[in-house]
């Protein structure tokens, strides 16, 4: 089983959010069981988004490409880190991932996008 290191700021923010929500919760605040269930589901989805964001950021900045998918011959060079948003069943998650560029043909490569199997933006 592989364990992933989350970025400290996302982990700390998730912990603060959870603590604030629990501190604000007082028995009797909910008029019906469905209100309580909605509240629990919302908090669960927030935690899922934070966990996904931490994992995606970690992977997005550390994955290395195997080679140029377009020409197959060029050397890939790290250019920058860019943001992307993906919609999951528990909500939208924005994360950072490293972009590489082929020195020979100029193709841009995002190893995390390839790992996740997501399409290029706009295409």
Phi and psi in radians as a Rosetta constraint file:
Dihedral C 1 N 2 CA 2 C 2 CIRCULARHARMONIC -1.612 0.35
Dihedral N 2 CA 2 C 2 N 3 CIRCULARHARMONIC 2.377 0.35
Dihedral C 2 N 3 CA 3 C 3 CIRCULARHARMONIC -1.882 0.35
Dihedral N 3 CA 3 C 3 N 4 CIRCULARHARMONIC 2.310 0.35
Dihedral C 3 N 4 CA 4 C 4 CIRCULARHARMONIC -1.817 0.35
Dihedral N 4 CA 4 C 4 N 5 CIRCULARHARMONIC 2.422 0.35
Dihedral C 4 N 5 CA 5 C 5 CIRCULARHARMONIC -1.547 0.35
Dihedral N 5 CA 5 C 5 N 6 CIRCULARHARMONIC 2.057 0.35
Dihedral C 5 N 6 CA 6 C 6 CIRCULARHARMONIC -1.461 0.35
Dihedral N 6 CA 6 C 6 N 7 CIRCULARHARMONIC 2.655 0.35
Dihedral C 6 N 7 CA 7 C 7 CIRCULARHARMONIC -1.102 0.35
Dihedral N 7 CA 7 C 7 N 8 CIRCULARHARMONIC 2.353 0.35
Dihedral C 7 N 8 CA 8 C 8 CIRCULARHARMONIC -0.970 0.35
Dihedral N 8 CA 8 C 8 N 9 CIRCULARHARMONIC -0.724 0.35
Dihedral C 8 N 9 CA 9 C 9 CIRCULARHARMONIC -1.142 0.35
Dihedral N 9 CA 9 C 9 N 10 CIRCULARHARMONIC -0.668 0.35
Dihedral C 9 N 10 CA 10 C 10 CIRCULARHARMONIC -1.203 0.35
Dihedral N 10 CA 10 C 10 N 11 CIRCULARHARMONIC -0.725 0.35
Dihedral C 10 N 11 CA 11 C 11 CIRCULARHARMONIC -1.113 0.35
Dihedral N 11 CA 11 C 11 N 12 CIRCULARHARMONIC -0.791 0.35
Dihedral C 11 N 12 CA 12 C 12 CIRCULARHARMONIC -1.143 0.35
Dihedral N 12 CA 12 C 12 N 13 CIRCULARHARMONIC -0.706 0.35
Dihedral C 12 N 13 CA 13 C 13 CIRCULARHARMONIC -1.118 0.35
Dihedral N 13 CA 13 C 13 N 14 CIRCULARHARMONIC -0.715 0.35
Dihedral C 13 N 14 CA 14 C 14 CIRCULARHARMONIC -1.118 0.35
Dihedral N 14 CA 14 C 14 N 15 CIRCULARHARMONIC -0.713 0.35
Dihedral C 14 N 15 CA 15 C 15 CIRCULARHARMONIC -1.132 0.35
Dihedral N 15 CA 15 C 15 N 16 CIRCULARHARMONIC -0.738 0.35
Dihedral C 15 N 16 CA 16 C 16 CIRCULARHARMONIC -1.123 0.35
Dihedral N 16 CA 16 C 16 N 17 CIRCULARHARMONIC -0.734 0.35
Dihedral C 16 N 17 CA 17 C 17 CIRCULARHARMONIC -1.062 0.35
Dihedral N 17 CA 17 C 17 N 18 CIRCULARHARMONIC -0.810 0.35
Dihedral C 17 N 18 CA 18 C 18 CIRCULARHARMONIC -1.077 0.35
Dihedral N 18 CA 18 C 18 N 19 CIRCULARHARMONIC -0.794 0.35
Dihedral C 18 N 19 CA 19 C 19 CIRCULARHARMONIC -1.111 0.35
Dihedral N 19 CA 19 C 19 N 20 CIRCULARHARMONIC -0.754 0.35
Dihedral C 19 N 20 CA 20 C 20 CIRCULARHARMONIC -1.072 0.35
Dihedral N 20 CA 20 C 20 N 21 CIRCULARHARMONIC -0.764 0.35
Dihedral C 20 N 21 CA 21 C 21 CIRCULARHARMONIC -1.131 0.35
Dihedral N 21 CA 21 C 21 N 22 CIRCULARHARMONIC -0.750 0.35
Dihedral C 21 N 22 CA 22 C 22 CIRCULARHARMONIC -1.143 0.35
Dihedral N 22 CA 22 C 22 N 23 CIRCULARHARMONIC -0.703 0.35
Dihedral C 22 N 23 CA 23 C 23 CIRCULARHARMONIC -1.127 0.35
Dihedral N 23 CA 23 C 23 N 24 CIRCULARHARMONIC -0.548 0.35
Dihedral C 23 N 24 CA 24 C 24 CIRCULARHARMONIC -1.409 0.35
Dihedral N 24 CA 24 C 24 N 25 CIRCULARHARMONIC -0.324 0.35
Dihedral C 24 N 25 CA 25 C 25 CIRCULARHARMONIC -1.348 0.35
Dihedral N 25 CA 25 C 25 N 26 CIRCULARHARMONIC 2.226 0.35
Dihedral C 25 N 26 CA 26 C 26 CIRCULARHARMONIC -2.279 0.35
Dihedral N 26 CA 26 C 26 N 27 CIRCULARHARMONIC 2.323 0.35
Dihedral C 26 N 27 CA 27 C 27 CIRCULARHARMONIC -0.931 0.35
Dihedral N 27 CA 27 C 27 N 28 CIRCULARHARMONIC 2.415 0.35
Dihedral C 27 N 28 CA 28 C 28 CIRCULARHARMONIC 1.608 0.35
Dihedral N 28 CA 28 C 28 N 29 CIRCULARHARMONIC -0.079 0.35
Dihedral C 28 N 29 CA 29 C 29 CIRCULARHARMONIC -1.247 0.35
Dihedral N 29 CA 29 C 29 N 30 CIRCULARHARMONIC -0.338 0.35
Dihedral C 29 N 30 CA 30 C 30 CIRCULARHARMONIC -1.781 0.35
Dihedral N 30 CA 30 C 30 N 31 CIRCULARHARMONIC 2.360 0.35
Dihedral C 30 N 31 CA 31 C 31 CIRCULARHARMONIC -1.382 0.35
Dihedral N 31 CA 31 C 31 N 32 CIRCULARHARMONIC -0.455 0.35
Dihedral C 31 N 32 CA 32 C 32 CIRCULARHARMONIC -2.558 0.35
Dihedral N 32 CA 32 C 32 N 33 CIRCULARHARMONIC 2.795 0.35
Dihedral C 32 N 33 CA 33 C 33 CIRCULARHARMONIC -1.033 0.35
Dihedral N 33 CA 33 C 33 N 34 CIRCULARHARMONIC -0.599 0.35
Dihedral C 33 N 34 CA 34 C 34 CIRCULARHARMONIC -1.144 0.35
Dihedral N 34 CA 34 C 34 N 35 CIRCULARHARMONIC -0.573 0.35
Dihedral C 34 N 35 CA 35 C 35 CIRCULARHARMONIC -1.130 0.35
Dihedral N 35 CA 35 C 35 N 36 CIRCULARHARMONIC -0.729 0.35
Dihedral C 35 N 36 CA 36 C 36 CIRCULARHARMONIC -1.128 0.35
Dihedral N 36 CA 36 C 36 N 37 CIRCULARHARMONIC -0.781 0.35
Dihedral C 36 N 37 CA 37 C 37 CIRCULARHARMONIC -1.087 0.35
Dihedral N 37 CA 37 C 37 N 38 CIRCULARHARMONIC -0.735 0.35
Dihedral C 37 N 38 CA 38 C 38 CIRCULARHARMONIC -1.068 0.35
Dihedral N 38 CA 38 C 38 N 39 CIRCULARHARMONIC -0.748 0.35
Dihedral C 38 N 39 CA 39 C 39 CIRCULARHARMONIC -1.059 0.35
Dihedral N 39 CA 39 C 39 N 40 CIRCULARHARMONIC -0.803 0.35
Dihedral C 39 N 40 CA 40 C 40 CIRCULARHARMONIC -1.103 0.35
Dihedral N 40 CA 40 C 40 N 41 CIRCULARHARMONIC -0.772 0.35
Dihedral C 40 N 41 CA 41 C 41 CIRCULARHARMONIC -1.093 0.35
Dihedral N 41 CA 41 C 41 N 42 CIRCULARHARMONIC -0.737 0.35
Dihedral C 41 N 42 CA 42 C 42 CIRCULARHARMONIC -1.066 0.35
Dihedral N 42 CA 42 C 42 N 43 CIRCULARHARMONIC -0.785 0.35
Dihedral C 42 N 43 CA 43 C 43 CIRCULARHARMONIC -1.131 0.35
Dihedral N 43 CA 43 C 43 N 44 CIRCULARHARMONIC -0.680 0.35
Dihedral C 43 N 44 CA 44 C 44 CIRCULARHARMONIC -1.098 0.35
Dihedral N 44 CA 44 C 44 N 45 CIRCULARHARMONIC -0.731 0.35
Dihedral C 44 N 45 CA 45 C 45 CIRCULARHARMONIC -1.160 0.35
Dihedral N 45 CA 45 C 45 N 46 CIRCULARHARMONIC -0.658 0.35
Dihedral C 45 N 46 CA 46 C 46 CIRCULARHARMONIC -1.068 0.35
Dihedral N 46 CA 46 C 46 N 47 CIRCULARHARMONIC -0.758 0.35
Dihedral C 46 N 47 CA 47 C 47 CIRCULARHARMONIC -1.144 0.35
Dihedral N 47 CA 47 C 47 N 48 CIRCULARHARMONIC -0.695 0.35
Dihedral C 47 N 48 CA 48 C 48 CIRCULARHARMONIC -1.066 0.35
Dihedral N 48 CA 48 C 48 N 49 CIRCULARHARMONIC -0.758 0.35
Dihedral C 48 N 49 CA 49 C 49 CIRCULARHARMONIC -1.098 0.35
Dihedral N 49 CA 49 C 49 N 50 CIRCULARHARMONIC -0.740 0.35
Dihedral C 49 N 50 CA 50 C 50 CIRCULARHARMONIC -1.117 0.35
Dihedral N 50 CA 50 C 50 N 51 CIRCULARHARMONIC -0.746 0.35
Dihedral C 50 N 51 CA 51 C 51 CIRCULARHARMONIC -1.133 0.35
Dihedral N 51 CA 51 C 51 N 52 CIRCULARHARMONIC -0.776 0.35
Dihedral C 51 N 52 CA 52 C 52 CIRCULARHARMONIC -1.096 0.35
Dihedral N 52 CA 52 C 52 N 53 CIRCULARHARMONIC -0.749 0.35
Dihedral C 52 N 53 CA 53 C 53 CIRCULARHARMONIC -1.072 0.35
Dihedral N 53 CA 53 C 53 N 54 CIRCULARHARMONIC -0.759 0.35
Dihedral C 53 N 54 CA 54 C 54 CIRCULARHARMONIC -1.080 0.35
Dihedral N 54 CA 54 C 54 N 55 CIRCULARHARMONIC -0.795 0.35
Dihedral C 54 N 55 CA 55 C 55 CIRCULARHARMONIC -1.150 0.35
Dihedral N 55 CA 55 C 55 N 56 CIRCULARHARMONIC -0.784 0.35
Dihedral C 55 N 56 CA 56 C 56 CIRCULARHARMONIC -1.113 0.35
Dihedral N 56 CA 56 C 56 N 57 CIRCULARHARMONIC -0.717 0.35
Dihedral C 56 N 57 CA 57 C 57 CIRCULARHARMONIC -1.075 0.35
Dihedral N 57 CA 57 C 57 N 58 CIRCULARHARMONIC -0.773 0.35
Dihedral C 57 N 58 CA 58 C 58 CIRCULARHARMONIC -1.058 0.35
Dihedral N 58 CA 58 C 58 N 59 CIRCULARHARMONIC -0.862 0.35
Dihedral C 58 N 59 CA 59 C 59 CIRCULARHARMONIC -1.158 0.35
Dihedral N 59 CA 59 C 59 N 60 CIRCULARHARMONIC -0.735 0.35
Dihedral C 59 N 60 CA 60 C 60 CIRCULARHARMONIC -1.108 0.35
Dihedral N 60 CA 60 C 60 N 61 CIRCULARHARMONIC -0.482 0.35
Dihedral C 60 N 61 CA 61 C 61 CIRCULARHARMONIC -1.712 0.35
Dihedral N 61 CA 61 C 61 N 62 CIRCULARHARMONIC -0.150 0.35
Dihedral C 61 N 62 CA 62 C 62 CIRCULARHARMONIC -1.993 0.35
Dihedral N 62 CA 62 C 62 N 63 CIRCULARHARMONIC -0.347 0.35
Dihedral C 62 N 63 CA 63 C 63 CIRCULARHARMONIC -1.181 0.35
Dihedral N 63 CA 63 C 63 N 64 CIRCULARHARMONIC 2.472 0.35
Dihedral C 63 N 64 CA 64 C 64 CIRCULARHARMONIC -1.982 0.35
Dihedral N 64 CA 64 C 64 N 65 CIRCULARHARMONIC 2.400 0.35
Dihedral C 64 N 65 CA 65 C 65 CIRCULARHARMONIC -1.294 0.35
Dihedral N 65 CA 65 C 65 N 66 CIRCULARHARMONIC 2.676 0.35
Dihedral C 65 N 66 CA 66 C 66 CIRCULARHARMONIC -1.490 0.35
Dihedral N 66 CA 66 C 66 N 67 CIRCULARHARMONIC -0.420 0.35
Dihedral C 66 N 67 CA 67 C 67 CIRCULARHARMONIC 2.936 0.35
Dihedral N 67 CA 67 C 67 N 68 CIRCULARHARMONIC 3.058 0.35
Dihedral C 67 N 68 CA 68 C 68 CIRCULARHARMONIC -1.293 0.35
Dihedral N 68 CA 68 C 68 N 69 CIRCULARHARMONIC 2.146 0.35
Dihedral C 68 N 69 CA 69 C 69 CIRCULARHARMONIC -1.285 0.35
Dihedral N 69 CA 69 C 69 N 70 CIRCULARHARMONIC -0.364 0.35
Dihedral C 69 N 70 CA 70 C 70 CIRCULARHARMONIC -1.485 0.35
Dihedral N 70 CA 70 C 70 N 71 CIRCULARHARMONIC -1.011 0.35
Dihedral C 70 N 71 CA 71 C 71 CIRCULARHARMONIC -1.743 0.35
Dihedral N 71 CA 71 C 71 N 72 CIRCULARHARMONIC -0.365 0.35
Dihedral C 71 N 72 CA 72 C 72 CIRCULARHARMONIC 1.259 0.35
Dihedral N 72 CA 72 C 72 N 73 CIRCULARHARMONIC 0.032 0.35
Dihedral C 72 N 73 CA 73 C 73 CIRCULARHARMONIC -2.174 0.35
Dihedral N 73 CA 73 C 73 N 74 CIRCULARHARMONIC -0.441 0.35
Dihedral C 73 N 74 CA 74 C 74 CIRCULARHARMONIC -1.333 0.35
Dihedral N 74 CA 74 C 74 N 75 CIRCULARHARMONIC 2.672 0.35
Dihedral C 74 N 75 CA 75 C 75 CIRCULARHARMONIC -1.475 0.35
Dihedral N 75 CA 75 C 75 N 76 CIRCULARHARMONIC 2.318 0.35
Dihedral C 75 N 76 CA 76 C 76 CIRCULARHARMONIC -1.614 0.35
Dihedral N 76 CA 76 C 76 N 77 CIRCULARHARMONIC 2.389 0.35
Dihedral C 76 N 77 CA 77 C 77 CIRCULARHARMONIC -2.157 0.35
Dihedral N 77 CA 77 C 77 N 78 CIRCULARHARMONIC 2.353 0.35
Dihedral C 77 N 78 CA 78 C 78 CIRCULARHARMONIC -1.158 0.35
Dihedral N 78 CA 78 C 78 N 79 CIRCULARHARMONIC 2.248 0.35
Dihedral C 78 N 79 CA 79 C 79 CIRCULARHARMONIC -1.852 0.35
Dihedral N 79 CA 79 C 79 N 80 CIRCULARHARMONIC -0.885 0.35
Dihedral C 79 N 80 CA 80 C 80 CIRCULARHARMONIC -2.929 0.35
Dihedral N 80 CA 80 C 80 N 81 CIRCULARHARMONIC -3.092 0.35
Dihedral C 80 N 81 CA 81 C 81 CIRCULARHARMONIC -2.080 0.35
Dihedral N 81 CA 81 C 81 N 82 CIRCULARHARMONIC 2.271 0.35
Dihedral C 81 N 82 CA 82 C 82 CIRCULARHARMONIC -2.191 0.35
Dihedral N 82 CA 82 C 82 N 83 CIRCULARHARMONIC 2.740 0.35
Dihedral C 82 N 83 CA 83 C 83 CIRCULARHARMONIC -1.634 0.35
Dihedral N 83 CA 83 C 83 N 84 CIRCULARHARMONIC 2.701 0.35
Dihedral C 83 N 84 CA 84 C 84 CIRCULARHARMONIC -2.625 0.35
Dihedral N 84 CA 84 C 84 N 85 CIRCULARHARMONIC 2.639 0.35
Dihedral C 84 N 85 CA 85 C 85 CIRCULARHARMONIC -2.120 0.35
Dihedral N 85 CA 85 C 85 N 86 CIRCULARHARMONIC 2.340 0.35
Dihedral C 85 N 86 CA 86 C 86 CIRCULARHARMONIC -2.195 0.35
Dihedral N 86 CA 86 C 86 N 87 CIRCULARHARMONIC 2.460 0.35
Dihedral C 86 N 87 CA 87 C 87 CIRCULARHARMONIC -1.658 0.35
Dihedral N 87 CA 87 C 87 N 88 CIRCULARHARMONIC 2.198 0.35
Dihedral C 87 N 88 CA 88 C 88 CIRCULARHARMONIC -1.984 0.35
Dihedral N 88 CA 88 C 88 N 89 CIRCULARHARMONIC 3.060 0.35
Dihedral C 88 N 89 CA 89 C 89 CIRCULARHARMONIC -1.109 0.35
Dihedral N 89 CA 89 C 89 N 90 CIRCULARHARMONIC -0.433 0.35
Dihedral C 89 N 90 CA 90 C 90 CIRCULARHARMONIC -1.704 0.35
Dihedral N 90 CA 90 C 90 N 91 CIRCULARHARMONIC 0.145 0.35
Dihedral C 90 N 91 CA 91 C 91 CIRCULARHARMONIC 2.163 0.35
Dihedral N 91 CA 91 C 91 N 92 CIRCULARHARMONIC 3.119 0.35
Dihedral C 91 N 92 CA 92 C 92 CIRCULARHARMONIC -1.407 0.35
Dihedral N 92 CA 92 C 92 N 93 CIRCULARHARMONIC 2.476 0.35
Dihedral C 92 N 93 CA 93 C 93 CIRCULARHARMONIC -2.240 0.35
Dihedral N 93 CA 93 C 93 N 94 CIRCULARHARMONIC 2.126 0.35
Dihedral C 93 N 94 CA 94 C 94 CIRCULARHARMONIC -1.740 0.35
Dihedral N 94 CA 94 C 94 N 95 CIRCULARHARMONIC 2.366 0.35
Dihedral C 94 N 95 CA 95 C 95 CIRCULARHARMONIC -2.547 0.35
Dihedral N 95 CA 95 C 95 N 96 CIRCULARHARMONIC 2.954 0.35
Dihedral C 95 N 96 CA 96 C 96 CIRCULARHARMONIC -1.903 0.35
Dihedral N 96 CA 96 C 96 N 97 CIRCULARHARMONIC 2.480 0.35
Dihedral C 96 N 97 CA 97 C 97 CIRCULARHARMONIC -2.540 0.35
Dihedral N 97 CA 97 C 97 N 98 CIRCULARHARMONIC 2.626 0.35
Dihedral C 97 N 98 CA 98 C 98 CIRCULARHARMONIC -1.365 0.35
Dihedral N 98 CA 98 C 98 N 99 CIRCULARHARMONIC 2.444 0.35
Dihedral C 98 N 99 CA 99 C 99 CIRCULARHARMONIC -1.921 0.35
Dihedral N 99 CA 99 C 99 N 100 CIRCULARHARMONIC 2.343 0.35
Dihedral C 99 N 100 CA 100 C 100 CIRCULARHARMONIC -2.000 0.35
Dihedral N 100 CA 100 C 100 N 101 CIRCULARHARMONIC 2.705 0.35
Dihedral C 100 N 101 CA 101 C 101 CIRCULARHARMONIC -2.303 0.35
Dihedral N 101 CA 101 C 101 N 102 CIRCULARHARMONIC 2.401 0.35
Dihedral C 101 N 102 CA 102 C 102 CIRCULARHARMONIC -1.350 0.35
Dihedral N 102 CA 102 C 102 N 103 CIRCULARHARMONIC 2.223 0.35
Dihedral C 102 N 103 CA 103 C 103 CIRCULARHARMONIC -1.172 0.35
Dihedral N 103 CA 103 C 103 N 104 CIRCULARHARMONIC -0.474 0.35
Dihedral C 103 N 104 CA 104 C 104 CIRCULARHARMONIC -1.478 0.35
Dihedral N 104 CA 104 C 104 N 105 CIRCULARHARMONIC -0.886 0.35
Dihedral C 104 N 105 CA 105 C 105 CIRCULARHARMONIC -1.936 0.35
Dihedral N 105 CA 105 C 105 N 106 CIRCULARHARMONIC -0.156 0.35
Dihedral C 105 N 106 CA 106 C 106 CIRCULARHARMONIC 1.462 0.35
Dihedral N 106 CA 106 C 106 N 107 CIRCULARHARMONIC 0.099 0.35
Dihedral C 106 N 107 CA 107 C 107 CIRCULARHARMONIC -1.126 0.35
Dihedral N 107 CA 107 C 107 N 108 CIRCULARHARMONIC 2.459 0.35
Dihedral C 107 N 108 CA 108 C 108 CIRCULARHARMONIC -1.622 0.35
Dihedral N 108 CA 108 C 108 N 109 CIRCULARHARMONIC 2.427 0.35
Dihedral C 108 N 109 CA 109 C 109 CIRCULARHARMONIC -2.286 0.35
Dihedral N 109 CA 109 C 109 N 110 CIRCULARHARMONIC 2.288 0.35
Dihedral C 109 N 110 CA 110 C 110 CIRCULARHARMONIC -2.075 0.35
Dihedral N 110 CA 110 C 110 N 111 CIRCULARHARMONIC 1.701 0.35
Dihedral C 110 N 111 CA 111 C 111 CIRCULARHARMONIC -0.972 0.35
Dihedral N 111 CA 111 C 111 N 112 CIRCULARHARMONIC -0.635 0.35
Dihedral C 111 N 112 CA 112 C 112 CIRCULARHARMONIC -1.176 0.35
Dihedral N 112 CA 112 C 112 N 113 CIRCULARHARMONIC -0.713 0.35
Dihedral C 112 N 113 CA 113 C 113 CIRCULARHARMONIC -1.030 0.35
Dihedral N 113 CA 113 C 113 N 114 CIRCULARHARMONIC -0.737 0.35
Dihedral C 113 N 114 CA 114 C 114 CIRCULARHARMONIC -1.139 0.35
Dihedral N 114 CA 114 C 114 N 115 CIRCULARHARMONIC -0.733 0.35
Dihedral C 114 N 115 CA 115 C 115 CIRCULARHARMONIC -1.090 0.35
Dihedral N 115 CA 115 C 115 N 116 CIRCULARHARMONIC -0.701 0.35
Dihedral C 115 N 116 CA 116 C 116 CIRCULARHARMONIC -1.373 0.35
Dihedral N 116 CA 116 C 116 N 117 CIRCULARHARMONIC -0.309 0.35
Dihedral C 116 N 117 CA 117 C 117 CIRCULARHARMONIC 1.306 0.35
Dihedral N 117 CA 117 C 117 N 118 CIRCULARHARMONIC 0.494 0.35
Dihedral C 117 N 118 CA 118 C 118 CIRCULARHARMONIC -1.596 0.35
Dihedral N 118 CA 118 C 118 N 119 CIRCULARHARMONIC 2.578 0.35
Dihedral C 118 N 119 CA 119 C 119 CIRCULARHARMONIC -1.297 0.35
Dihedral N 119 CA 119 C 119 N 120 CIRCULARHARMONIC 2.746 0.35
Dihedral C 119 N 120 CA 120 C 120 CIRCULARHARMONIC -1.126 0.35
Dihedral N 120 CA 120 C 120 N 121 CIRCULARHARMONIC 2.604 0.35
Dihedral C 120 N 121 CA 121 C 121 CIRCULARHARMONIC -1.079 0.35
Dihedral N 121 CA 121 C 121 N 122 CIRCULARHARMONIC 2.406 0.35
Dihedral C 121 N 122 CA 122 C 122 CIRCULARHARMONIC 1.297 0.35
Dihedral N 122 CA 122 C 122 N 123 CIRCULARHARMONIC 0.100 0.35
